[in-house]
Amino acid sequence: MSKELDNKSVILTGGATLFGAAVARKIVDAGAKLAIVDINEEACNRVAQDLGESTLCYPIDITDDLALEKLVGDVNDSFGGIHAVVNLACSYADSGAESTRDEWLSTLNVNVVSMARLGFYARPYLAASGRGAMVNLTSISANVAQTGRWTYPVSKAAIVQLTRNMAMDYAADSIRVNSVSPGWTWSAIMDSLSNGNRAKTDAVAAAFHLTKRVADPQEVAEVIVFLCSDRASIVTGADWAADGGYSAMGPEQATPAIPLLMK
Ligand SMILES: NC(=O)c1ccc[n+]([C@@H]2O[C@H](COP(=O)([O-])OP(=O)(O)OC[C@H]3O[C@@H](n4cnc5c(N)ncnc54)[C@H](O)[C@@H]3O)[C@@H](O)[C@H]2O)c1
């Protein structure tokens, strides 16, 4: 039986983390050859090894243009082409209103500029594939204010716009570009903050996700794989919510407010 990403090769940044590894697994299970790009060399190698022969690890810093330029050439040589790029790597560094210029530039550099630069270097290869795709990870943080957070949400909002710009200009090369906005997702940061307590994490998330829990990274990965695949051939320039209904909910949350007037 054919699979969604058979005969394709995919670059995934940030694939060494809990979330990224789940996305990596889904991409490989969908039939693709995979290049995992992550600054965490040890974890990157471990994930690539677990996934077997069809996966290679490239332990580079995505803020390094020379490394990105070399990366796309190397992946093309190893896999005979590049069909999709998934930009998942991120920095959560954020000092809110106190963020220094260096902190601003650093977060924007990792989260936004590196996506644009990897797109620039990958474009000729994606174009040569005839049906290229890019998927950029943004967040529900792109659309709401969160206490004490400035640089990360601003970077995520910029990614939604960057995605539209890329989709506009890359359409000339038949490359589709979309973004995915997860809500709270079981990930390294949730694991660490909750001391590995998934039930507690779900309970905290319940008030602001219609699904009353955090997402599994595999559930977000399903959306990413779909957007990389030819099944999404009519989809470009769009931001896909994979957020358990977080963005559909208003300030009244999911409890009836009108009856409170009648009490
Ligand atoms: N975790 C969530 O609940 C959540 C919610 C919404 C959106 N997201 C988005 O999903 C994506 C993954 O989130 P996560 O929580 O797994 O993040 P994470 O911090 O656990 O993982 C990010 C990965 O990026 C890598 N990375 C960071 N800087 C790099 C650099 N300069 N060069 C190469 N690699 C680098 C890290 O080593 C790490 O493996 C992010 O784009 C994030 O914004 C996450």
PDBQT file of the ligand as one rigid body, heavy atoms in Angstrom, charges set to zero:
ROOT
HETATM    1  N1  LIG A 301       5.188  22.701  23.411  1.00  0.00    +0.000 N 
HETATM    2  C1  LIG A 301       4.056  23.316  23.155  1.00  0.00    +0.000 C 
HETATM    3  O1  LIG A 301       3.070  23.220  23.903  1.00  0.00    +0.000 OA
HETATM    4  C2  LIG A 301       3.928  24.180  21.919  1.00  0.00    +0.000 A 
HETATM    5  C3  LIG A 301       2.765  24.916  21.729  1.00  0.00    +0.000 A 
HETATM    6  C4  LIG A 301       2.639  25.685  20.586  1.00  0.00    +0.000 A 
HETATM    7  C5  LIG A 301       3.664  25.716  19.647  1.00  0.00    +0.000 A 
HETATM    8  N2  LIG A 301       4.801  24.993  19.856  1.00  0.00    +0.000 N 
HETATM    9  C6  LIG A 301       5.831  25.047  18.833  1.00  0.00    +0.000 C 
HETATM   10  O2  LIG A 301       6.222  23.722  18.510  1.00  0.00    +0.000 OA
HETATM   11  C7  LIG A 301       7.615  23.688  18.212  1.00  0.00    +0.000 C 
HETATM   12  C8  LIG A 301       8.323  22.680  19.102  1.00  0.00    +0.000 C 
HETATM   13  O3  LIG A 301       8.160  23.081  20.442  1.00  0.00    +0.000 OA
HETATM   14  P1  LIG A 301       8.854  22.283  21.636  1.00  0.00    +0.000 P 
HETATM   15  O4  LIG A 301       8.090  22.624  22.857  1.00  0.00    +0.000 OA
HETATM   16  O5  LIG A 301       9.079  20.879  21.272  1.00  0.00    +0.000 OA
HETATM   17  O6  LIG A 301      10.262  23.027  21.704  1.00  0.00    +0.000 OA
HETATM   18  P2  LIG A 301      11.659  22.511  22.359  1.00  0.00    +0.000 P 
HETATM   19  O7  LIG A 301      12.328  23.700  22.955  1.00  0.00    +0.000 OA
HETATM   20  O8  LIG A 301      11.432  21.313  23.223  1.00  0.00    +0.000 OA
HETATM   21  O9  LIG A 301      12.475  22.019  21.092  1.00  0.00    +0.000 OA
HETATM   22  C9  LIG A 301      13.055  22.909  20.192  1.00  0.00    +0.000 C 
HETATM   23  C10 LIG A 301      14.193  22.188  19.494  1.00  0.00    +0.000 C 
HETATM   24  O10 LIG A 301      14.840  23.157  18.673  1.00  0.00    +0.000 OA
HETATM   25  C11 LIG A 301      16.253  22.979  18.828  1.00  0.00    +0.000 C 
HETATM   26  N3  LIG A 301      16.924  24.267  18.577  1.00  0.00    +0.000 N 
HETATM   27  C12 LIG A 301      16.819  25.399  19.313  1.00  0.00    +0.000 A 
HETATM   28  N4  LIG A 301      17.623  26.352  18.806  1.00  0.00    +0.000 NA
HETATM   29  C13 LIG A 301      18.251  25.807  17.732  1.00  0.00    +0.000 A 
HETATM   30  C14 LIG A 301      19.220  26.280  16.798  1.00  0.00    +0.000 A 
HETATM   31  N5  LIG A 301      19.711  27.543  16.883  1.00  0.00    +0.000 N 
HETATM   32  N6  LIG A 301      19.642  25.457  15.808  1.00  0.00    +0.000 NA
HETATM   33  C15 LIG A 301      19.154  24.176  15.722  1.00  0.00    +0.000 A 
HETATM   34  N7  LIG A 301      18.252  23.679  16.589  1.00  0.00    +0.000 NA
HETATM   35  C16 LIG A 301      17.806  24.465  17.580  1.00  0.00    +0.000 A 
HETATM   36  C17 LIG A 301      16.438  22.518  20.280  1.00  0.00    +0.000 C 
HETATM   37  O11 LIG A 301      17.673  21.860  20.476  1.00  0.00    +0.000 OA
HETATM   38  C18 LIG A 301      15.232  21.613  20.466  1.00  0.00    +0.000 C 
HETATM   39  O12 LIG A 301      15.527  20.276  20.118  1.00  0.00    +0.000 OA
HETATM   40  C19 LIG A 301       8.120  25.119  18.397  1.00  0.00    +0.000 C 
HETATM   41  O13 LIG A 301       8.149  25.768  17.146  1.00  0.00    +0.000 OA
HETATM   42  C20 LIG A 301       7.093  25.751  19.320  1.00  0.00    +0.000 C 
HETATM   43  O14 LIG A 301       7.017  27.137  19.148  1.00  0.00    +0.000 OA
HETATM   44  C21 LIG A 301       4.952  24.233  20.969  1.00  0.00    +0.000 A 
ENDROOT
TORSDOF 0
